[in-house]
Amino acid sequence: MHQNGQKATVDPARSPASLTQAAIVAALAARWQEAVKLNEQIIANQKDNTEALNRLARAYYFLGETQKAQKFYKRALELDPYNVIAIKNLDKIE
């Protein structure tokens, strides 16, 4: 929810930077469903965005969807085999 009490909506015209910021804010507020939608939108436009993949995996983890979390951490590692965040969190899950 925004300060005015309205739920944030995903706007396809938003810039990658504003989507990233919104995804981070959603995660910090534990709004995991919103974080999933925002990070999926980022990945749809930037398939090699490992930061968004890590955030998406984390959101799925906190939603209890560990298989999806593993999938996205593994995809981040395919793009960046030394991605410390993905390595560390994948180890926790497995």
DSSP file (Angstrom, degrees, kcal/mol; ACC not computed):
  #  RESIDUE AA STRUCTURE BP1 BP2  ACC     N-H-->O    O-->H-N    N-H-->O    O-->H-N    TCO  KAPPA ALPHA  PHI   PSI    X-CA   Y-CA   Z-CA
    1    1 A M              0   0    0      0, 0.0     6,-0.3     0, 0.0     2,-0.1   0.000 360.0 360.0 360.0 143.3    0.0    0.0    0.0
    2    2 A H    >   -     0   0    0      4,-3.5     3,-2.4     1,-0.1     6,-0.0  -0.338 360.0 -91.9 -82.1 173.6    1.1    3.5   -0.7
    3    3 A Q  T 3  S+     0   0    0      1,-0.3    -1,-0.1     2,-0.1     0, 0.0   0.805 127.8  58.2 -58.1 -29.5    0.9    6.2    1.9
    4    4 A N  T 3  S-     0   0    0      2,-0.1    -1,-0.3     1,-0.1     3,-0.1   0.421 121.4-107.5 -83.4   4.0   -2.5    7.2    0.7
    5    5 A G  S <  S+     0   0    0     -3,-2.4     2,-0.3     1,-0.3    -2,-0.1   0.427  78.5 127.6  89.6  -0.7   -3.7    3.6    1.4
    6    6 A Q        -     0   0    0      1,-0.1    -4,-3.5    -5,-0.0    -1,-0.3  -0.688  62.7-114.1 -91.6 144.1   -4.0    2.5   -2.2
    7    7 A K        -     0   0    0     -2,-0.3     2,-0.1    -6,-0.3    -1,-0.1  -0.511  34.5-109.3 -73.8 140.3   -2.3   -0.7   -3.4
    8    8 A A        -     0   0    0     -2,-0.2     2,-0.3    14,-0.1    -1,-0.1  -0.421  32.4-152.3 -68.3 143.8    0.5   -0.2   -5.9
    9    9 A T        -     0   0    0     -2,-0.1     2,-0.6    -3,-0.0    -1,-0.0  -0.867  19.9-111.2-115.4 153.8   -0.2   -1.4   -9.4
   10   10 A V        -     0   0    0     -2,-0.3     9,-0.0     2,-0.0     3,-0.0  -0.750  31.2-163.7 -86.5 120.3    2.3   -2.6  -12.0
   11   11 A D    >   -     0   0    0     -2,-0.6     3,-2.1     1,-0.1     8,-0.0  -0.920  13.7-153.1-108.3 115.8    2.6   -0.1  -14.8
   12   12 A P  T 3  S+     0   0    0      0, 0.0    -1,-0.1     0, 0.0    -2,-0.0   0.682  94.2  61.1 -62.7 -16.1    4.2   -1.4  -18.0
   13   13 A A  T 3  S+     0   0    0      2,-0.0    -3,-0.0    -3,-0.0     2,-0.0   0.496  78.8 115.9 -88.5  -3.0    5.4    2.1  -18.9
   14   14 A R  S <  S-     0   0    0     -3,-2.1    -4,-0.0     1,-0.1     0, 0.0  -0.316  71.8-109.2 -67.6 149.1    7.5    2.5  -15.7
   15   15 A S     >  -     0   0    0      1,-0.1     4,-2.4     4,-0.0     5,-0.2  -0.380  25.1-113.4 -73.1 155.5   11.2    2.8  -16.1
   16   16 A P  H  > S+     0   0    0      0, 0.0     4,-2.5     0, 0.0     5,-0.2   0.883 117.8  53.5 -56.3 -38.3   13.5   -0.1  -15.1
   17   17 A A  H  > S+     0   0    0      1,-0.2     4,-2.4     2,-0.2     5,-0.2   0.908 109.9  45.7 -65.2 -41.2   14.9    2.0  -12.3
   18   18 A S  H  > S+     0   0    0      2,-0.2     4,-2.4     1,-0.2    -1,-0.2   0.868 112.7  51.0 -71.9 -33.9   11.5    2.8  -10.9
   19   19 A L  H  X S+     0   0    0     -4,-2.4     4,-2.6     2,-0.2    -2,-0.2   0.921 110.7  49.6 -64.0 -43.3   10.4   -0.8  -11.1
   20   20 A T  H  X S+     0   0    0     -4,-2.5     4,-2.3    -5,-0.2    -2,-0.2   0.936 111.7  47.6 -60.8 -47.1   13.6   -1.8   -9.3
   21   21 A Q  H  X S+     0   0    0     -4,-2.4     4,-2.5     1,-0.2    -1,-0.2   0.916 112.7  48.9 -61.2 -43.4   13.0    0.7   -6.6
   22   22 A A  H  X S+     0   0    0     -4,-2.4     4,-2.5     1,-0.2    -1,-0.2   0.885 110.1  51.9 -64.3 -38.3    9.4   -0.4   -6.2
   23   23 A A  H  X S+     0   0    0     -4,-2.6     4,-2.1     2,-0.2    -1,-0.2   0.898 110.9  47.7 -65.0 -40.6   10.4   -4.1   -6.0
   24   24 A I  H  X S+     0   0    0     -4,-2.3     4,-2.6     2,-0.2    -2,-0.2   0.926 112.3  48.9 -65.6 -45.1   12.9   -3.3   -3.3
   25   25 A V  H  X S+     0   0    0     -4,-2.5     4,-1.6     1,-0.2    -2,-0.2   0.911 110.5  51.3 -61.3 -43.2   10.4   -1.3   -1.3
   26   26 A A  H  <>S+     0   0    0     -4,-2.5     5,-3.2     1,-0.2    -1,-0.2   0.916 111.9  46.9 -61.1 -43.4    7.8   -4.1   -1.7
   27   27 A A  H ><5S+     0   0    0     -4,-2.1     3,-1.8     1,-0.2    -2,-0.2   0.918 109.5  52.7 -65.9 -43.2   10.3   -6.7   -0.4
   28   28 A L  H 3<5S+     0   0    0     -4,-2.6    -1,-0.2     1,-0.3    -2,-0.2   0.817 111.5  47.6 -62.0 -29.4   11.4   -4.5    2.5
   29   29 A A  T 3<5S-     0   0    0     -4,-1.6    -1,-0.3    -5,-0.2    -2,-0.2   0.334 116.0-117.9 -91.4   6.1    7.7   -4.2    3.5
   30   30 A A  T < 5 +     0   0    0     -3,-1.8     2,-1.2     1,-0.2    -3,-0.2   0.816  65.9 145.6  59.3  33.4    7.3   -8.0    3.1
   31   31 A R     >< +     0   0    0     -5,-3.2     4,-2.2     1,-0.2    -1,-0.2  -0.680  18.8 169.1 -95.4  76.9    4.7   -7.5    0.3
   32   32 A W  H  >  +     0   0    0     -2,-1.2     4,-2.4     1,-0.2    -1,-0.2   0.839  66.9  53.4 -68.2 -37.9    6.0  -10.6   -1.4
   33   33 A Q  H  > S+     0   0    0      2,-0.2     4,-2.1     1,-0.2    -1,-0.2   0.925 112.5  46.0 -62.4 -43.0    3.2  -11.0   -4.0
   34   34 A E  H  > S+     0   0    0      1,-0.2     4,-2.5     2,-0.2    -2,-0.2   0.903 111.0  53.2 -64.8 -40.9    3.8   -7.4   -5.2
   35   35 A A  H  X S+     0   0    0     -4,-2.2     4,-2.5     1,-0.2     5,-0.2   0.893 107.7  51.8 -61.4 -40.0    7.6   -8.1   -5.2
   36   36 A V  H  X S+     0   0    0     -4,-2.4     4,-2.6     2,-0.2     5,-0.2   0.954 110.9  46.9 -60.2 -50.3    7.0  -11.1   -7.4
   37   37 A K  H  X S+     0   0    0     -4,-2.1     4,-1.9     1,-0.2    -2,-0.2   0.911 114.3  46.7 -60.7 -44.1    4.9   -9.1   -9.9
   38   38 A L  H  X S+     0   0    0     -4,-2.5     4,-2.0     2,-0.2    -1,-0.2   0.931 114.6  45.6 -66.0 -45.7    7.4   -6.3  -10.1
   39   39 A N  H  X S+     0   0    0     -4,-2.5     4,-2.5     1,-0.2    -1,-0.2   0.863 110.5  54.1 -68.7 -34.4   10.5   -8.5  -10.4
   40   40 A E  H  X S+     0   0    0     -4,-2.6     4,-2.0    -5,-0.2    -1,-0.2   0.890 107.9  51.1 -63.1 -37.8    8.8  -10.6  -13.1
   41   41 A Q  H  X S+     0   0    0     -4,-1.9     4,-1.0    -5,-0.2    -2,-0.2   0.908 110.0  49.2 -66.3 -40.5    8.1   -7.5  -15.0
   42   42 A I  H >X S+     0   0    0     -4,-2.0     4,-2.0     1,-0.2     3,-0.7   0.940 112.2  48.1 -61.6 -46.7   11.7   -6.5  -14.8
   43   43 A I  H 3< S+     0   0    0     -4,-2.5    -1,-0.2     1,-0.3    -2,-0.2   0.825 102.6  62.5 -66.6 -31.7   12.8   -9.9  -16.0
   44   44 A A  H 3< S+     0   0    0     -4,-2.0    -1,-0.3     1,-0.2     3,-0.2   0.843 116.8  31.1 -60.7 -31.7   10.4   -9.9  -18.9
   45   45 A N  H << S+     0   0    0     -4,-1.0     2,-0.3    -3,-0.7    -2,-0.2   0.672 131.6  33.8 -98.9 -21.5   12.3   -6.9  -20.2
   46   46 A Q    ><  +     0   0    0     -4,-2.0     3,-1.9    -5,-0.1    -1,-0.2  -0.703  64.7 178.3-136.7  80.8   15.8   -7.7  -18.9
   47   47 A K  T 3  S+     0   0    0      1,-0.3    -1,-0.1    -2,-0.3    -4,-0.1   0.705  81.0  52.1 -61.7 -21.9   16.2  -11.5  -19.0
   48   48 A D  T 3  S+     0   0    0     31,-0.0     2,-1.3     4,-0.0    -1,-0.3   0.137  72.2 125.1-102.1  20.6   19.8  -11.3  -17.7
   49   49 A N    <>  -     0   0    0     -3,-1.9     4,-2.0     1,-0.2     5,-0.1  -0.652  35.0-178.7 -82.6  94.0   19.1   -9.1  -14.7
   50   50 A T  H  > S+     0   0    0     -2,-1.3     4,-2.4     1,-0.2    -1,-0.2   0.813  78.1  58.3 -67.5 -29.9   20.6  -11.2  -11.9
   51   51 A E  H  > S+     0   0    0      2,-0.2     4,-2.3     1,-0.2    -1,-0.2   0.928 108.6  45.2 -64.6 -43.5   19.6   -8.8   -9.2
   52   52 A A  H  > S+     0   0    0      2,-0.2     4,-2.7     1,-0.2    -2,-0.2   0.878 111.4  53.7 -66.8 -37.5   15.9   -9.1  -10.2
   53   53 A L  H  X S+     0   0    0     -4,-2.0     4,-2.5     2,-0.2    -2,-0.2   0.918 109.9  47.7 -61.9 -43.0   16.3  -12.9  -10.4
   54   54 A N  H  X S+     0   0    0     -4,-2.4     4,-2.4     2,-0.2    -2,-0.2   0.910 113.0  47.7 -64.3 -42.2   17.6  -12.9   -6.8
   55   55 A R  H  X S+     0   0    0     -4,-2.3     4,-2.4     2,-0.2    -2,-0.2   0.905 112.2  50.0 -65.2 -39.9   14.8  -10.7   -5.6
   56   56 A L  H  X S+     0   0    0     -4,-2.7     4,-2.5     2,-0.2    -2,-0.2   0.925 110.7  49.3 -63.4 -44.7   12.3  -12.8   -7.3
   57   57 A A  H  X S+     0   0    0     -4,-2.5     4,-2.4     1,-0.2    -2,-0.2   0.917 110.9  50.4 -60.4 -43.8   13.7  -16.0   -5.8
   58   58 A R  H  X S+     0   0    0     -4,-2.4     4,-2.3     2,-0.2    -1,-0.2   0.910 109.5  50.6 -61.9 -42.9   13.7  -14.4   -2.3
   59   59 A A  H  X S+     0   0    0     -4,-2.4     4,-1.2     1,-0.2    -1,-0.2   0.930 111.2  47.9 -62.1 -45.1   10.1  -13.4   -2.7
   60   60 A Y  H  <>S+     0   0    0     -4,-2.5     5,-2.7     1,-0.2     3,-0.3   0.895 109.0  55.1 -62.7 -38.5    9.1  -16.9   -3.8
   61   61 A Y  H ><5S+     0   0    0     -4,-2.4     3,-1.6     1,-0.2    -2,-0.2   0.936 108.7  47.0 -58.3 -47.2   11.0  -18.3   -0.8
   62   62 A F  H 3<5S+     0   0    0     -4,-2.3    -1,-0.2     1,-0.3    -2,-0.2   0.687 107.3  57.4 -72.9 -16.4    9.1  -16.1    1.6
   63   63 A L  T 3<5S-     0   0    0     -4,-1.2    -1,-0.3    -3,-0.3    -2,-0.2   0.435 121.2-110.5 -86.0  -0.9    5.8  -17.1    0.0
   64   64 A G  T < 5S+     0   0    0     -3,-1.6     2,-1.1    -4,-0.3    -3,-0.2   0.593  82.1 127.2  84.0  11.2    6.8  -20.7    0.7
   65   65 A E     >< +     0   0    0     -5,-2.7     4,-2.1     1,-0.2     3,-0.2  -0.619  24.4 163.2-101.6  73.7    7.4  -21.6   -2.9
   66   66 A T  H  >  +     0   0    0     -2,-1.1     4,-2.8     1,-0.2    -1,-0.2   0.816  68.9  57.6 -67.6 -31.8   10.9  -23.0   -2.5
   67   67 A Q  H  > S+     0   0    0      2,-0.2     4,-2.2     1,-0.2    -1,-0.2   0.917 109.7  45.1 -64.8 -40.8   11.0  -24.9   -5.9
   68   68 A K  H  > S+     0   0    0     -3,-0.2     4,-2.1     2,-0.2    -2,-0.2   0.903 111.7  53.2 -67.0 -39.7   10.3  -21.6   -7.7
   69   69 A A  H  X S+     0   0    0     -4,-2.1     4,-2.3     1,-0.2     5,-0.2   0.937 109.6  48.3 -59.5 -46.2   12.9  -19.9   -5.5
   70   70 A Q  H  X S+     0   0    0     -4,-2.8     4,-2.8     1,-0.2     5,-0.2   0.919 108.1  55.7 -58.9 -44.4   15.5  -22.5   -6.4
   71   71 A K  H  X S+     0   0    0     -4,-2.2     4,-1.9     1,-0.2    -1,-0.2   0.908 111.6  42.0 -56.1 -45.6   14.7  -22.2  -10.1
   72   72 A F  H  X S+     0   0    0     -4,-2.1     4,-2.0     2,-0.2    -1,-0.2   0.842 112.8  51.9 -77.8 -32.8   15.4  -18.4  -10.1
   73   73 A Y  H  X S+     0   0    0     -4,-2.3     4,-2.0    -5,-0.2    -2,-0.2   0.912 111.5  49.3 -64.2 -40.3   18.5  -18.7   -8.0
   74   74 A K  H  X S+     0   0    0     -4,-2.8     4,-1.9    -5,-0.2    -2,-0.2   0.882 108.7  52.0 -65.8 -37.7   19.8  -21.3  -10.4
   75   75 A R  H  X S+     0   0    0     -4,-1.9     4,-1.6    -5,-0.2    -1,-0.2   0.901 108.1  51.7 -65.3 -38.7   19.0  -19.1  -13.4
   76   76 A A  H  X S+     0   0    0     -4,-2.0     4,-2.3     1,-0.2    -2,-0.2   0.898 109.7  50.4 -62.0 -39.1   20.9  -16.2  -11.7
   77   77 A L  H  < S+     0   0    0     -4,-2.0    -1,-0.2     1,-0.2    -2,-0.2   0.820 103.9  57.8 -70.6 -30.4   23.9  -18.6  -11.3
   78   78 A E  H  < S+     0   0    0     -4,-1.9    -1,-0.2     1,-0.2    -2,-0.2   0.892 114.2  39.1 -63.0 -37.8   23.7  -19.6  -15.0
   79   79 A L  H  < S+     0   0    0     -4,-1.6    -2,-0.2     1,-0.3    -1,-0.2   0.832 136.2  18.0 -79.3 -34.1   24.2  -16.0  -15.9
   80   80 A D    ><  -     0   0    0     -4,-2.3     3,-2.1    -5,-0.2    -1,-0.3  -0.775  64.9-171.2-141.9  90.3   26.7  -15.3  -13.1
   81   81 A P  T 3  S+     0   0    0      0, 0.0    -4,-0.1     0, 0.0    -1,-0.1   0.661  88.8  51.7 -60.4 -16.3   28.3  -18.4  -11.7
   82   82 A Y  T 3  S+     0   0    0     -5,-0.0     2,-0.9     4,-0.0     3,-0.1   0.150  71.1 139.1-106.3  18.7   30.0  -16.4   -8.9
   83   83 A N    <>  -     0   0    0     -3,-2.1     4,-2.5     1,-0.2     5,-0.2  -0.515  37.1-163.8 -68.4 103.3   26.8  -14.6   -7.7
   84   84 A V  H  > S+     0   0    0     -2,-0.9     4,-2.8     1,-0.2     5,-0.2   0.860  83.9  53.5 -61.5 -39.8   27.3  -14.7   -4.0
   85   85 A I  H  > S+     0   0    0      1,-0.2     4,-2.4     2,-0.2     5,-0.3   0.941 112.2  44.1 -62.2 -47.5   23.7  -14.0   -3.1
   86   86 A A  H  > S+     0   0    0      2,-0.2     4,-2.4     1,-0.2     5,-0.2   0.914 114.9  49.2 -64.8 -42.7   22.4  -16.8   -5.3
   87   87 A I  H  X S+     0   0    0     -4,-2.5     4,-2.2     2,-0.2    -2,-0.2   0.952 113.7  45.5 -60.0 -50.9   25.0  -19.3   -4.0
   88   88 A K  H  X S+     0   0    0     -4,-2.8     4,-1.6     1,-0.2    -2,-0.2   0.916 117.5  42.5 -61.5 -46.6   24.4  -18.5   -0.4
   89   89 A N  H  X S+     0   0    0     -4,-2.4     4,-1.9    -5,-0.2    -1,-0.2   0.846 111.7  53.5 -74.0 -32.8   20.6  -18.6   -0.6
   90   90 A L  H  X S+     0   0    0     -4,-2.4     4,-2.5    -5,-0.3    -1,-0.2   0.897 107.5  52.8 -65.9 -39.2   20.5  -21.7   -2.8
   91   91 A D  H  < S+     0   0    0     -4,-2.2    -2,-0.2    -5,-0.2    -1,-0.2   0.893 107.9  51.5 -61.0 -39.8   22.7  -23.4   -0.2
   92   92 A K  H  < S+     0   0    0     -4,-1.6    -1,-0.2     1,-0.2    -2,-0.2   0.902 113.5  44.2 -62.5 -41.7   20.2  -22.5    2.5
   93   93 A I  H  <        0   0    0     -4,-1.9    -2,-0.2     1,-0.2    -1,-0.2   0.902 360.0 360.0 -71.8 -42.0   17.2  -23.9    0.6
   94   94 A E     <        0   0    0     -4,-2.5    -1,-0.2    -5,-0.1    -2,-0.2   0.471 360.0 360.0 -81.5 360.0   18.8  -27.1   -0.5
